[in-house]
Amino acid sequence: MLFVVLVLLMMSAIPLVNAGAEAVETGKPAISPEQADVAKFGFIAAAVAFGFGAIAAGIGIANVGAAAMGAISEKPEVAGQALIFIALAEGLVVFGFITALIILGKI
């Protein structure tokens, strides 16, 4: 997942790099300081959204998974329900990833 996030960050930074190359040729600044602040805080917000989503999903899956394994060992017929609860906890990372993509799309 870290690789995917790094690739997305590099892809979203390409317009900034191209603007910087044009600025060197023309002698004008590539982006204003206000635009740089927006980009900086946008990247931080995307990282926080994805990071907290991944951490929360990990904690949720650890707790639910341990309880699910205990329940399945006592009653094997609850395996389907346990899988649903684990998938619900996994949804947190998906929401964090989508939020990060939306934030990066706005930069």
C-alpha positions as CSV (number, residue, x, y, z in Angstrom):
1,M,0.0,0.0,0.0
2,L,2.9,2.3,0.7
3,F,4.1,1.8,-2.9
4,V,0.6,2.7,-4.2
5,V,0.5,5.9,-2.1
6,L,4.0,6.9,-3.2
7,V,3.1,6.3,-6.9
8,L,-0.1,8.4,-6.5
9,L,1.9,11.2,-4.8
10,M,4.5,11.2,-7.5
11,M,1.7,11.3,-10.2
12,S,0.0,14.2,-8.5
13,A,3.4,16.0,-8.2
14,I,4.1,15.8,-12.0
15,P,2.2,19.0,-12.8
16,L,4.2,20.8,-10.1
17,V,7.5,19.5,-11.5
18,N,6.5,20.5,-15.1
19,A,5.6,24.0,-13.8
20,G,9.0,24.3,-12.2
21,A,10.7,23.3,-15.4
22,E,8.7,26.0,-17.3
23,A,9.6,28.5,-14.6
24,V,13.3,27.9,-15.0
25,E,13.0,28.5,-18.8
26,T,10.8,31.7,-18.5
27,G,12.3,33.1,-15.3
28,K,8.9,33.4,-13.6
29,P,8.0,31.6,-10.4
30,A,6.3,28.3,-11.0
31,I,3.6,28.6,-8.4
32,S,2.7,31.2,-5.9
33,P,3.5,30.7,-2.2
34,E,-0.2,30.3,-1.5
35,Q,-0.4,27.5,-4.1
36,A,2.6,25.9,-2.5
37,D,0.9,26.0,0.9
38,V,-2.3,24.5,-0.5
39,A,-0.3,21.6,-2.1
40,K,1.8,21.1,1.0
41,F,-1.2,20.8,3.3
42,G,-3.1,18.8,0.7
43,F,-0.4,16.2,0.7
44,I,-0.3,16.1,4.5
45,A,-4.1,15.7,4.7
46,A,-4.0,12.8,2.2
47,A,-1.3,11.1,4.1
48,V,-3.1,11.6,7.4
49,A,-6.4,10.3,6.0
50,F,-4.9,7.2,4.6
51,G,-2.6,6.6,7.5
52,F,-5.3,6.9,10.2
53,G,-7.6,4.7,8.1
54,A,-5.0,2.0,7.8
55,I,-4.1,2.1,11.5
56,A,-7.7,2.0,12.6
57,A,-8.4,-0.9,10.2
58,G,-5.4,-2.8,11.7
59,I,-6.6,-2.3,15.2
60,G,-10.1,-3.3,14.3
61,I,-9.1,-6.4,12.4
62,A,-6.8,-7.4,15.2
63,N,-9.5,-7.2,17.8
64,V,-12.3,-8.6,15.7
65,G,-10.1,-11.3,14.2
66,A,-9.0,-12.6,17.6
67,A,-12.6,-12.7,18.8
68,A,-13.8,-14.3,15.6
69,M,-11.2,-17.1,15.8
70,G,-12.2,-17.8,19.4
71,A,-15.9,-17.9,18.4
72,I,-15.2,-20.1,15.4
73,S,-13.3,-22.6,17.5
74,E,-16.3,-23.0,19.8
75,K,-19.1,-22.8,17.2
76,P,-17.9,-23.4,13.6
77,E,-21.2,-22.3,12.1
78,V,-20.6,-18.7,13.0
79,A,-17.7,-18.5,10.5
80,G,-19.7,-16.6,7.9
81,Q,-20.8,-13.9,10.5
82,A,-17.2,-13.5,11.7
83,L,-16.1,-12.9,8.1
84,I,-18.6,-10.2,7.7
85,F,-17.4,-8.4,10.9
86,I,-13.8,-8.6,9.6
87,A,-14.8,-7.2,6.3
88,L,-16.5,-4.3,8.0
89,A,-13.3,-3.5,9.9
90,E,-11.4,-3.7,6.5
91,G,-13.8,-1.0,5.1
92,L,-12.0,1.6,7.2
93,V,-8.9,1.4,5.1
94,V,-10.9,1.6,1.9
95,F,-12.6,4.8,3.1
96,G,-9.3,6.3,4.1
97,F,-7.8,5.4,0.6
98,I,-10.8,7.0,-1.2
99,T,-10.6,10.1,0.9
100,A,-6.9,10.4,0.2
101,L,-7.6,10.0,-3.6
102,I,-10.2,12.8,-3.4
103,I,-7.9,15.1,-1.6
104,L,-5.1,14.4,-4.1
105,G,-7.5,15.0,-7.0
106,K,-8.3,18.5,-5.6
107,I,-4.6,19.6,-5.5
